[in-house]
């Protein structure tokens, strides 16, 4: 193990140890965030579950964090796979088999996972069945909270696809088919000028106001790269039905290629006057982060390349990652060490792409940003993010570093970073 990987292993284990006590983690969070995968105990439980093979006592920690997460859930409303019941369902699915192999007769963890998948499948059918405005000037064809990774069909669909592949096909299939159908219809719908994921001004996601005429959003968290990744993974995992899903994969990938060739993946007006981009209208747009920028989009194109058997998409993805690797990491448009906005997300995308130089740059930056001592009642390192959770906080940072260091299982029926649609 080289020095950078050794440092990553040390940092990951230090963060996990700081997040050992679920009561302390919960104490540092608002009541409505304690249970969540995004910010709270569902995320810290996943970290401990995945370290169970490397750290004695981690399995017991994971069970304790899941138990308190369930107790803290209360009446939280359904809200994708990062908050509410969906976050706990996703955490269990991705981690329970490491604590107690799912599927054994009488195994409580396996039963909990199957119940979670049934619930999430039913919830996905509800989301997919909602009508949305048709293509018209000034209206969204499909609002981003319906299709995105955080709250919508791309996130819930990916968790269901993982469940489908891991032995819960019967429980996952109804919701997965509903997500497939809705997202395929969105991609193949719209108008020649405005694709089905077009968002009007005032409805765009992002850290800054978008184009005054609206935009078609590119990124993974809230843009077309998320649905593209899910549909591409579905094409390689499940048998095609009528060819529409493959057509949608090609249409979305070709749109991203055209955008990159004409105006890059940055938020600005296209050559024909059609605004495109992340929806972040200037200044820091997290343009090099997983959520809005190049790493997540490149990963979606690589998945499309596999699904379509077309190496051109993979070549473009690799060129984009190489260009990022050639820049000093200190110049990246990212925020902190977390998965969503920060350098840990770049690290995960680089690892999945097998891009060694980008992975090392991202790992070194993540180590520097997450090097502060644990502080605060949650026990999370200040520099690792705004709390202990998975998406922007210390648990996600630790998972990325642990993956880089080789501490996590080499194979798993549900890869943990499927929650980011990188695999």
N, C-alpha and C positions, 0 to 999 in steps of 0.2 A: 504494500500500500504506500503510495507516495505521500509527501508531507501534506499536500492540500487535502487529500482524502482522509488522512489521519486527523487533521484539524476539523474536517466536516463531521467525522464520527464523534469526536469529543464534544463539539458544539451541539450536535443533535441529542446526545445523551444528557448533556447539561440542561438543555431546555426541557427534555422529558422529565428529568428529576425535579426541576422547578415547578412542573405542572402535575406533580404526583397526587396531590390531595384535592379531590373534587370539591370539597367544601370550601377550601381556599380559592380555588378557581371561580366557583360560583359567587363567593362573597365580593369579588371585584367587579361583578357585572350587574347591569340593571336586570330586574326580575324577568323582563320579557325577552332577554337575550341569553339567559343562562343555559337554556336547553339546546341552542342552535348549533348547527354544523358551521355556519359562517363565523360566529363569534365565540361560541361557548363549548359546553360539555360534550356534545356530539362530535365535535372536532378533536378535543383532547382525548376522548375515548378511542377514536380511530388511531391516533398517534400511538397510544399505549398498546392497542391490540396488534398493530403491525410490528411493534418492537418486541412482541412476546417471545420470539425465537432468539433474541439477542440479549434481552435484559431480564434477569430473574424478577419475578413479581409483577411484570407488566400485564399479564393476563388478569390478575386480580385487580390491578388498577383500572384496566379497561372496563371490567364488569362494574366496578364501583362508579365510574364516570357515567356509564350508560344508565345505571340505576337512578342516579340523581338527575340525569337529563330527563328521564321518563317522568320522574316525580315533579320536575320543574316545568314540564310541558303545559300542564293545566289546560286552559281552553284556547291555546294558541291556534289561530286560524291556519288552514292550509295555504302554503305560500312557496311552491316550488320545492327544491331539494336542499336548500340552504337554511331555511327557517321553518318552524312549525313541524308537524309530524313527518313531512317529507325528509327533513334533515336527519332526523333520528333513523328513519327507514334506510336512507342512503348510507349512513355510518354503520349500521348493523350489517347491511349487505356487504360492504367493502371490508369489514373487519371481523365479523363474528366467527368466520371459519378459522381464523388464526388463534382464537381463544378456546373454542370448542368446536371441532369439525361439524359443520352443518349437515343435516340429513340423517344423522344416526337415529335409530328408533328411540323415542323418548327424550331426545335432545332438546332442551328448552331453547337454546340459541337458534337451532334450525327452525323450530316452530315460530319463533319471533321473527325470523327473517321471512319466512313464507307469509306470515300475516302482514308484515310490512309491505311485501311485494304486492299482495292482493289489494291493500289499501291504496298504494301508489298507482297501481294500474287503474283502479276505479276513478281516482282523482284525475288521472291523465285523460281518461275518456271524457270527463266533465269539461276539462279545459279545451280539448280538441273539438268538442261539440258546440262550443259557443260561437254564435255568428259574429262576424266583424264587418266593418264597413267595406264596401266594394271600391274598386279603383275609381277615383274621381278627384278632380283638382282640389288640393287642400285637405284631403282625407287620407288616412292610413289604410292600406289594403289589409294589413295584419299588424296590430299594435305590438311593439317589441316585447312587452311583458308576457304576451301570449306565446311567442316563439323562442324567447331567449333561454340562456343556460341557467340564469339565476332563479327565475320564477316560472318559466314556461316549458314548452314542449321539448326543447333541445336537452334541457337538464333532466327532466323526468323520463324522457325517452331513453337517454343514455343509461340511466340506472336500470330501467326495465330491460334494455338490451343486455346489460351485464347479467341480470337475473335470468334472463332467457338462456344465455349461454352457460350459466352455472348450474342449471338443473331445475329452475323454476319456470319452465316454459309455459306450462298451463296457467300459472298465476299471472305471468307477465304479458302473455300474448294479446289480450284484448286492448290494454292501454297502449302497447307498443304499436299495434296495427293502427290505432286511432291517431297516434302521433305521426307515424309514417304518412298516412293519408293526408292529414292536415298540412304537414310541412311540404310534401310533394306538391299539393295543390297551390300552396303559397308561392313556391319557387316557379312553377310553371304558369302561374296566373299573372295578374298585373297587366300593364300596358307596355308597348314598345319603349315609351319614354320613362316609365316609372315601374320598377319591378315590384313584386308583391310584398316586399319588406320595406317599402318606402315609408318614411316617417315625416309628417308635416312639421313645420317650424313650431316649436313649443312642446313637441312630443318626443324630441330626440333624447336618447340617453347620453350621458357624458358629463365630464367635470366642468364643461364650459358651454355656453350657448352655441347652437349649430348654425348652419346656413339659413338665412332668412326665408328661403324658399323650401326648406326641408332637405332631406338627404336620404339616400339609400345607404345603409350602414354596413361597414365592412367587417368589423371585429368579431371575435369569438364570443365574448360574454353577452353582448346585446345586438350583434349583427349577423350577417349571413354566414360567416365562417362557422358558427355554432351549428345551425341546421345542416350545413354542408358536411361537417364532420360526422354528425349522427347518421345522415342518410348514406354516406360513404361506408361507414362501419356496418350499417345494416345490410348493405349490398354484399359485403364480404362474409357476413355472419348468417344471414337468413336467405332462403331461396327467393329469387325475384318472382313477382306475381304477373305483371303485365308490361314491364319495361319502363314504366313511368318513373320509378325511383331512380333508375340509372340515368334517364333523361334529365331528371332534376339535378343529379350530381354533376353532370356535364354542364348544364346550363349555369348553375351557381359557380362552378370552377371557372368556366369561360368568362363569366362576368368579372370575377376577381382578377383574372389574367388581363382582361381589357383595361380594367381600372388601374392596375399596376403599370401597364405599358404607357398609358396616357397621362396619368396624374399621380402615380404612386398610390400607396394605401393611406395617404394622409388626407385630412378633411379640407377639401377645396373644390372649386367648381370644375366640372369635367369639360372636355374639349367642346362638346356640343351644348354647354351651358347647363347640363344636368348635374346638380351637386351630388357628390359622392363622398364617402369617407367615414370616419369613426363617429362623427357627430360632435366631436370636441373642436370648438371653433377657434382655437388659437392658444398661444402660450403652452403650458404643459398639457399635453393630451394623452399621456401614457402611451405614446406611439410605439415604444419599444417593449411594452409590457404584454403579458399574455392576454389581458382582457380586451384591449382595443387594438393592439399593434401587431407588428411583424411576426413574432414567435408563434402566436396562436393561429394567425392566418396561414402562415407557412405550413404549420402542422396539418391544418385542414386540407390544404392542397396536396400534401403528401399522402394523406389518407384517400383523397379522391384519385390520385395516381394509381394506388393499389386497386381500388374498386373498379376503375375503368381499364386497367392494364395499359395506361398511357404514361410513359416516362417523362413527357414534357412538363407535366405539372410538378413532378418531383424535382426536376432540374431547376425550375424556377424557385421552388421552396428552398432548395439548398443554396442557390445564389443569394437569396434574401438573408438567410441565416449567416452565410459567410460574410456578407457585407456588414452585418451587425457585429460579428466577431472581430472584424478588422478595425472597428472603432474602439477607442478606449472606453471601458465600461463606465468610467466616471462621467462620460458624456451621454449615456443612455437616457432616454426620456422615460424613466421609471420612478417609482416612489417607494422607498424603503426596501425591506427584505422579504416582503410577503409574496404569496403566490399570485394574487390577482393583479396588483398594480406594480409589483416589485421584482427584484432580481431572482427570487426563488422560482417564480413562474417561468422566467427565461431559462433557468437551469433545468426545469422539468421538460420543457419543450426541446432543449438541446439534447438531453439524455435520450428522449424518445426518438429523436432524429439521428442519433449516433454522431452528433457533431461535437467532436472532442474539444476543439479549441474554444468554441462558444461555451461549452459546459464548464471548462476550467475558468474562463473569465467570469462567468456568472457565479460559480461557486466561491471564487475569491472575493467578489463584491458582496455576496450574501454573508460570508464569514465576517467581513469587516463591519457591515451594517448591523449584524446580530451579535456583536462581541461584547455588548454591555452586560453588566451583572444583573441578575434577576432583581426586580423591584416591584413594589406595589402589592396589594393584597392578593392579586391574581397570580403572582409569582412569574409573570411573563416578562421577558427582557424588553425594556422600553424600545430598543431599536428594532426589534423583530416585528413590530406592528402594533396596532391599537388594541391589543388584548391577546388572549390566549388561543383564539380560535383557529380554524382551518384556513379560511379564505385569505385573510389579510394579516393574520396574527402568528403567534409563536409556534403553534402546532403544525401549521402548514409549512413554515420555514424549516422546522425540524425534520419533517417528512422529506422535503426536497434534499436536505443535506444528508439524511440517512440513506436515501436512494443513491445519491452520488457516492457515498462511502461504502456501499455494498452491505448495509446492515439489514435491509428489508428482504423479504422472500424473493427469490429470483423468479418464481412463477406463482401465480395466484389465480383462482377462478374469476376473481373480480379485482383487477388492478386498481389500486387506490386512486391513481390519477385519471381513471375514466371519469371521475367527477369534474375534471377540467376538459374532457373530450380530447385529450392528447393521444388516447389509445382506445 
